[in-house]
Each structure stands twice: as C-alpha cells, then as structure tokens.
Amino acid sequence: MNPTVERKVGQNVRKFRLQAGLTQERLAAKLQVEGCDITRNAVAKIEVGQRHI
C-alpha cells in the first residue's frame, strides 16, 4: 500500500479508537476476540504508518 495512504489510515484508526474511549491495548484485545491476531505494538505501528495493513 502507498505510505501516504497507510499514514492516513493510521490517523483514522487512532481518531476512531480515541473517540471510542479505547486504549491501544483494549483495541487489540477486542480485535483478538474477533479473530484478528494483532498486538498492541502492531496497533501502535499502524497508527503511525510504520506497519503494512
């Protein structure tokens, strides 16, 4: 994916996570319950555009 798009997606993930009142840890836990194998560290990297999604 395009790095600019990845940064924008990450910004949106952070924005909606904060609006929902979730920590990165809690978001990762909720995603894991739904079957997405992701860690808090991965969420953090997505939010800053350092991880491919």
N, C-alpha and C positions, 0 to 999 in steps of 0.2 A: 504494500500500500504506500501511497505517497506520504512522505514525512509531514507535510503540511496538514494533510487530512488526518493523520494519526494524532497530531497535536490538538487539532480541533475536536476530534472525538474524545480525546482525553480530557479536554477542558469541559466538555459536556458531561462526561461521566462524573467528574468532580462536582460540577454545578448541581446535577440532579441528586448525587449522593448527599451533598450538604443540605439540599432542600428537604430530603427525606429524613434528615437528622441521623444519618448513619456514619459510623467511623469506617475507615478502610477495612479494619478487622471484621466488623459486623457485615459489611457488604460482601466480603469474601466468604464468610460463613453462610450467608443466605444463598449465595451462588453455589456453594458446595452442596447444600441441601438439595438444590435443584439439579445437581448432576454436573456442574461445571467445575472441573479440577483447577482451582485458582487459589493463590495465596494472597495475603495482604501485601507482600512485596510486589507481586505481579500487578495488583490494583494500583499501587503507587507508581510503578513504571508506566502503566497505561496512561495514568493521569498526566504525566509529564512528557508523554510521547516517546519514551525510550523502549517500549515493548511493542512488537508487531501484534496486531489483533486480527 
